[in-house]
Amino acid sequence: MTKDIYRMTLREMGESLRDGSLTAIAVVDHYLERIERIDPALNAFVYLDKDGARCAAAQADMRFSAGEPLGPLDGIPVAVKDNLLVAGMPCVWGTRLFENFSAETDELPVQRLREAGAVILGKTNVPEFTLRGFTGNPVFGSTGNPWNPALTPGGSSGGSVAAVAGGLAPYSLGTDGGGSIRRPAGYTGIVGLKPSIARIPRNNGLLPLLSDCEVVGPIARTSDDIRVIMSVIGHATSEDQRSYGFRPISLDAEEPKALRILFVERFGEAPVDPEIVALCSASVDVMQRLGHQITRGSLPLDLGPISNGWQILANAGLAKLAQDMPCFFDLVSPAFADQARAGGKLSASDYVGFIETINAFRFAAGKLFEDFDVVITPSSAAHPWPRDTQFPPVIDGKDAGPRGHAIFTNWVNACGHPGISLPAGWNSDNMPVGLQAVGAYGADGLLLDFATQFEKAQPWAHRWPALATV
């Protein structure tokens, strides 16, 4: 039993803890041993709180003995991305600017996990300021993909997906400001949800560099694992008033009715690796056999204004950070110093103008989902590339540019809708390929129902990288 703990789903682990066939101490020690043995090849974790995790596990075991578990995540370990505040732990954010910073309080989603009895293992690696599509930084170096540690798991939640895909943690808490959960989940063969804006309430965190386009989301191995996590952290609170009005996420999936699905295999002339298109298309065929109505076509939204102005958010956020921290330009990497300077030159009209562009885009996206229930795209246009390289310069023989791999995801952040990355299959090099499913605003529950149905038809959780099974 102990040998195979890492293979358990969250429900299986929770049931074993509650019926006494497992102890929380045994579970946390299992993962700490795996981290010590496997993580040197990955560099997923940048901080481990062994004593704190064992203490939390011991407290969970006392609750189980008393027959008073706190909920489905009680006693189960979790990894937290290193741009989310965890009381008593460093939050370096991948930058020398925060190299000596430790949090005094939990950010709200972390607080909810702690109140639910979750055992916090530590923090996972990120790119500097979580503003790049790979995972490496000047403080901790780069993170590898469990399926091939020489390659990247993507970013910015690369440490989090590497921890889950490598069996170093059963689930993780990440953030997604332009695809930072969905693309890495796709690169590592697991599931990552970017919820609707405010579906997971936020408070007491770092400066939001990408405004409300960045959200907290769960990363796990199965669709049902994501459901369990969302049932704990995805409910309304006065600490984030935007969180009111959503239907609660049920612990029980419902069989979705026949859905109207739009499959978009590419955006205009932007390059996409042919194997990615083929695997996603084959997955859409599975969805059609499940009874869903499939339309294959283009995305009827104008992405140009969003793509052209996206840097305004990040640059303005960095400029604000530089204003608040006088040592900023002495400690950050040159590229981010340049972005902060560019942000400092923006006018109020520039910024407000782009906010108006986002608002107009949200209206158009809402109209799109009057005609379709789900939009399917690849999670990424490219397969993973060398772990110390920021982006793949060429995709399918064509020049791609810094964001060429990321073209499918940031429109979902701009409109604020939920998007989930699911494994579509494995390529000829045995590297995972992800597909992205996007729902209407607030339709997170429907998206999870759909993901669960698809997973039953095309399961993936039995597949593990060789590194994780030794």
C-alpha positions in Angstrom: 0.0 0.0 0.0 2.7 2.5 1.1 4.7 1.9 -2.1 1.8 3.0 -4.3 0.4 5.9 -2.4 1.4 8.4 -5.1 -0.8 6.5 -7.6 -3.9 7.2 -5.6 -6.6 9.7 -6.6 -7.6 12.3 -4.0 -10.8 10.4 -3.2 -8.9 7.1 -2.8 -6.4 8.8 -0.5 -9.0 10.6 1.5 -11.1 7.4 2.0 -8.0 5.5 3.1 -7.2 8.2 5.7 -10.7 8.3 7.0 -11.0 4.5 7.3 -7.7 4.2 9.0 -5.9 2.1 6.4 -3.5 5.0 5.9 -2.2 7.6 8.2 -1.4 11.2 7.2 2.1 10.8 8.6 2.7 7.8 6.4 1.4 9.8 3.4 3.5 12.9 4.0 6.6 10.8 4.6 6.0 8.9 1.4 6.0 12.1 -0.6 9.0 13.6 1.3 11.0 10.5 0.4 10.0 10.7 -3.2 10.9 14.4 -3.3 14.3 13.7 -1.8 14.9 10.9 -4.4 13.4 12.3 -7.6 13.4 16.0 -7.4 17.1 16.6 -7.9 16.5 15.7 -11.5 13.6 18.1 -11.8 14.1 21.0 -9.4 10.3 21.3 -8.9 10.5 22.4 -5.3 12.3 25.6 -4.1 11.3 25.2 -0.5 10.3 22.3 1.7 8.7 22.6 5.1 9.3 19.0 6.4 8.6 19.8 10.0 5.5 21.9 9.3 4.1 19.2 7.0 4.7 16.4 9.6 3.1 18.5 12.3 0.0 19.2 10.1 -0.2 15.5 9.3 0.0 14.5 13.0 -2.9 16.9 13.7 -4.9 15.4 10.8 -4.3 11.9 12.3 -5.7 13.1 15.6 -8.8 14.3 13.9 -9.2 11.0 12.1 -8.8 9.1 15.3 -11.5 11.3 16.8 -13.8 10.8 13.8 -13.7 14.5 13.0 -12.1 15.0 9.6 -12.4 18.5 8.2 -13.3 17.4 4.6 -12.1 15.6 1.5 -8.6 17.1 1.5 -7.9 16.7 5.2 -4.4 15.1 5.7 -3.5 15.2 2.0 -0.3 16.9 1.0 -0.3 19.9 -1.5 2.4 21.9 -3.2 2.0 25.6 -3.6 3.4 27.8 -6.5 6.0 30.3 -5.3 3.9 33.4 -6.2 1.2 32.5 -3.6 1.8 33.5 0.0 2.0 30.8 2.6 2.5 32.0 6.2 6.0 31.3 7.5 7.4 30.3 4.1 9.5 32.2 1.6 7.9 33.7 -1.5 10.8 34.5 -3.8 8.7 34.8 -7.0 11.7 33.8 -9.0 13.5 37.1 -8.5 16.4 38.4 -6.4 14.1 41.3 -5.5 12.2 38.9 -3.2 15.0 36.6 -2.3 14.8 37.3 1.4 11.1 37.7 1.7 8.9 35.5 3.8 5.1 35.7 4.1 3.4 36.5 7.4 -0.1 35.4 6.3 -1.7 33.0 3.9 -3.2 34.1 0.7 -6.9 33.4 0.8 -6.9 30.1 -1.3 -4.0 28.8 0.8 -5.9 29.7 3.9 -8.9 27.7 2.7 -6.7 24.7 2.1 -5.1 25.0 5.5 -8.5 25.3 7.2 -9.6 22.2 5.3 -6.7 20.2 6.8 -4.4 20.2 3.8 -0.7 19.4 4.5 1.4 22.0 2.8 4.7 20.5 1.6 6.3 23.6 0.3 6.8 26.0 -2.6 7.3 25.2 -6.3 9.6 26.9 -8.9 8.5 29.7 -11.2 10.0 32.0 -13.8 10.9 35.5 -12.7 7.7 37.3 -11.7 5.8 34.4 -13.3 5.8 36.2 -16.6 7.5 33.7 -18.9 6.4 30.5 -20.6 9.2 28.3 -19.3 10.3 27.8 -15.6 13.7 29.1 -14.7 15.0 32.1 -12.8 18.3 33.6 -11.4 17.7 32.4 -7.9 16.8 28.7 -8.3 17.6 27.8 -11.9 15.4 25.8 -14.2 12.9 23.0 -13.8 12.7 19.9 -15.9 9.8 18.0 -17.3 9.3 14.6 -15.7 8.8 13.0 -19.1 12.2 14.2 -20.1 14.1 16.3 -17.6 16.2 17.9 -20.3 13.0 19.7 -21.5 10.8 22.3 -19.9 7.5 21.7 -18.3 6.5 25.1 -19.5 5.6 28.0 -17.3 4.8 29.7 -15.2 3.4 26.9 -13.1 6.2 24.6 -14.2 7.3 23.6 -10.8 3.8 22.8 -9.8 3.1 20.5 -12.8 6.4 18.8 -12.5 5.7 18.0 -8.9 2.3 16.5 -9.7 3.3 14.7 -12.9 6.4 13.3 -11.2 4.4 12.0 -8.2 6.0 14.4 -5.7 2.7 15.8 -4.7 -0.9 14.6 -5.3 -2.0 18.1 -6.3 -0.8 21.7 -6.5 -2.1 25.2 -6.4 -1.0 27.3 -9.3 -1.8 30.6 -11.1 -2.8 31.3 -14.7 -2.4 34.8 -16.2 -2.0 33.8 -19.9 -2.0 30.0 -19.9 0.4 29.4 -17.0 -1.6 26.4 -15.7 -3.0 25.0 -18.9 0.1 24.9 -21.1 2.3 23.3 -18.4 -0.4 20.7 -17.6 -0.6 19.9 -21.3 3.2 19.4 -21.5 3.2 17.0 -18.6 0.1 14.8 -19.2 -2.0 16.0 -16.3 -5.1 18.3 -15.7 -5.0 22.0 -15.0 -8.0 24.3 -14.5 -8.0 28.1 -15.1 -11.4 28.9 -13.4 -13.6 31.8 -14.2 -12.5 35.1 -12.7 -13.2 35.1 -9.0 -14.5 31.4 -9.0 -11.6 30.9 -6.6 -11.7 34.0 -4.4 -8.4 35.8 -3.8 -7.1 38.2 -1.2 -3.9 39.0 0.7 -1.5 38.2 -2.1 1.2 39.8 -4.2 0.6 42.7 -6.5 -1.5 41.3 -9.5 0.8 42.1 -12.4 -1.9 41.0 -14.9 -4.9 42.6 -13.1 -7.9 40.2 -12.8 -6.7 38.2 -15.9 -4.6 36.1 -13.5 -6.5 33.6 -11.4 -5.6 30.8 -8.9 -6.3 27.3 -10.2 -5.8 23.6 -9.2 -3.4 21.2 -10.9 -3.9 17.4 -10.5 -3.8 14.1 -12.3 -7.5 13.6 -12.9 -10.6 15.6 -13.6 -12.2 14.3 -10.5 -9.2 15.4 -8.4 -9.8 18.9 -9.8 -13.5 18.6 -8.8 -12.6 17.7 -5.2 -10.2 20.6 -4.9 -12.7 23.1 -6.3 -15.4 21.9 -3.9 -13.1 23.1 -1.1 -11.7 26.4 -2.4 -14.2 27.4 -5.0 -17.0 28.9 -2.9 -18.0 32.5 -2.2 -16.7 34.8 0.5 -17.1 38.4 1.5 -13.3 38.7 1.3 -13.7 38.7 -2.4 -17.1 40.0 -3.3 -16.7 39.1 -7.0 -17.0 35.4 -5.9 -20.8 35.6 -5.3 -23.3 34.3 -7.8 -21.6 31.1 -8.9 -23.2 27.7 -8.5 -21.3 25.6 -6.0 -19.1 22.9 -7.4 -20.6 19.6 -6.5 -18.6 16.6 -5.4 -20.7 14.5 -7.8 -20.3 14.8 -11.6 -23.3 14.9 -13.9 -23.4 13.4 -17.3 -23.4 16.3 -19.7 -26.1 16.6 -22.3 -25.1 16.8 -26.0 -22.9 19.9 -26.1 -22.3 22.2 -29.0 -18.5 22.1 -29.5 -16.4 24.3 -31.7 -13.0 22.8 -32.5 -10.4 25.3 -33.6 -7.1 23.6 -34.6 -5.2 26.7 -35.4 -5.4 30.5 -35.2 -5.0 32.0 -38.7 -1.6 31.3 -40.2 0.2 30.8 -36.9 2.2 27.6 -36.9 1.1 24.5 -34.9 3.0 21.3 -34.7 1.2 18.7 -36.9 1.3 16.0 -34.2 -0.5 18.3 -31.8 -3.2 19.0 -34.4 -3.6 15.3 -35.1 -3.9 14.2 -31.5 -6.3 17.0 -30.6 -8.4 16.2 -33.7 -8.5 12.5 -32.8 -9.7 13.5 -29.3 -12.5 15.6 -30.8 -13.6 12.5 -32.7 -14.0 10.8 -29.4 -16.1 13.7 -28.2 -18.3 13.3 -31.3 -18.8 9.6 -30.6 -19.9 10.6 -27.1 -22.8 12.4 -28.7 -21.6 16.0 -28.8 -22.2 18.2 -31.9 -18.9 19.2 -33.4 -18.2 22.2 -35.6 -14.7 22.5 -37.0 -13.7 26.0 -37.9 -12.0 29.3 -36.9 -12.5 31.2 -33.7 -14.9 34.0 -34.5 -13.2 36.6 -32.3 -10.7 39.3 -33.2 -7.7 38.5 -31.1 -5.5 41.2 -32.5 -6.3 44.0 -30.1 -5.8 41.7 -27.1 -2.5 40.2 -28.4 -1.1 43.6 -29.4 -1.9 45.2 -26.0 -1.2 42.4 -23.7 2.2 43.6 -22.6 0.5 46.8 -21.3 -0.8 44.9 -18.3 2.5 43.3 -17.4 4.6 46.4 -18.0 2.2 48.6 -16.0 2.3 46.1 -13.1 6.1 46.0 -13.1 6.3 49.8 -13.2 4.1 49.9 -10.1 6.3 47.3 -8.4 9.4 49.4 -9.3 7.8 52.5 -7.9 7.1 50.7 -4.6 10.5 49.1 -4.3 13.5 51.4 -4.8 15.9 48.6 -5.2 13.9 47.1 -8.1 16.3 48.1 -10.9 19.3 46.8 -9.0 18.0 43.3 -8.4 15.8 42.2 -11.3 16.9 40.8 -14.6 17.4 43.3 -17.4 14.4 42.3 -19.4 12.1 43.0 -16.5 13.8 46.3 -15.8 13.2 47.2 -19.5 9.5 46.2 -19.1 9.1 48.3 -16.0 10.7 51.3 -17.7 8.3 50.8 -20.7 5.4 50.6 -18.2 6.5 53.8 -16.6 6.1 55.6 -19.9 2.5 54.5 -20.4 -0.1 57.1 -20.0 -3.4 56.8 -18.2 -5.1 56.8 -21.5 -2.9 53.9 -22.7 -3.9 51.8 -19.7 -7.6 52.7 -19.6 -7.8 52.2 -23.3 -6.6 48.6 -23.0 -9.0 47.9 -20.1 -11.8 49.1 -22.4 -10.4 46.7 -25.1 -10.6 43.9 -22.6 -14.1 44.8 -21.6 -15.2 44.9 -25.3 -13.6 41.5 -25.8 -15.4 40.0 -22.9 -18.7 41.1 -24.4 -17.8 39.5 -27.7 -16.7 36.2 -26.0 -19.9 36.1 -24.1 -21.8 36.3 -27.4 -19.7 33.4 -28.8 -20.9 31.2 -26.0 -24.5 31.8 -26.9 -23.8 29.6 -30.0 -21.4 27.1 -28.4 -21.1 25.4 -25.1 -17.4 24.5 -25.4 -14.5 25.7 -27.5 -11.7 23.2 -28.0 -8.1 24.1 -29.1 -4.7 22.7 -28.5 -3.2 23.8 -25.2 0.0 24.8 -26.9 1.2 25.1 -30.5 4.6 23.5 -29.7 6.0 20.5 -27.9 8.3 21.1 -24.9 11.7 22.5 -25.7 15.1 22.6 -23.8 14.5 23.6 -20.2 16.9 26.6 -20.1 15.5 28.2 -23.3 12.7 30.7 -22.8 10.7 29.7 -25.9 10.9 27.6 -29.1 11.9 29.9 -31.9 10.6 27.6 -34.7 7.4 25.7 -34.8 6.6 23.3 -37.8 9.5 24.9 -39.7 8.3 28.5 -39.3 9.6 31.3 -37.2 7.4 31.5 -34.1 8.6 34.3 -31.8 8.4 34.5 -28.0 4.7 33.9 -27.8 4.2 31.6 -30.7 3.8 28.5 -28.5 1.3 30.3 -26.3 -1.2 31.6 -28.9 -4.1 29.4 -27.8 -4.4 30.5 -24.1 -4.3 34.2 -23.3 -7.6 35.1 -24.9 -9.3 32.9 -22.2 -7.6 35.0 -19.5 -8.7 38.2 -21.3 -12.4 37.2 -21.4 -12.2 35.6 -17.9 -13.9 32.3 -18.9 -12.9 28.9 -17.4 -10.5 26.8 -19.4 -9.2 23.3 -18.6 -6.2 21.4 -20.1 -6.7 17.7 -20.6 -4.3 15.1 -22.1 -5.0 14.5 -25.7 -2.3 11.8 -26.1 1.4 11.3 -26.4 3.6 12.2 -29.4 6.1 10.1 -31.2 8.8 11.0 -28.6 6.5 9.9 -25.8 5.8 13.5 -24.7 2.3 14.5 -23.6 0.1 16.7 -25.7 -2.7 18.7 -24.1 -6.0 20.0 -25.5 -7.8 23.0 -24.0 -11.6 23.1 -23.4 -13.1 26.5 -22.7 -16.6 27.1 -21.4 -18.9 30.1 -20.8 -18.2 32.4 -18.0 -19.2 30.7 -14.7 -19.7 27.3 -16.4 -16.8 25.7 -14.5 -19.0 22.9 -13.2 -20.2 22.0 -16.8 -16.6 22.0 -17.9 -15.6 19.6 -15.2 -18.6 17.3 -16.1 -17.4 17.3 -19.7 -13.8 16.6 -18.7 -14.9 13.7 -16.5 -16.9 12.2 -19.4 -14.0 12.6 -21.8 -11.6 11.1 -19.3 -13.7 8.0 -18.9 -13.7 7.6 -22.7 -10.0 8.3 -23.1 -8.3 7.7 -19.8 -4.8 8.9 -19.0 -4.1 8.7 -15.3 -2.5 5.2 -15.6 0.4 6.7 -17.7 3.4 7.8 -15.7 6.8 9.0 -16.7 9.6 6.4 -16.1 11.3 8.8 -13.7 8.2 8.6 -11.4 8.0 4.8 -11.2 11.5 3.9 -10.2 
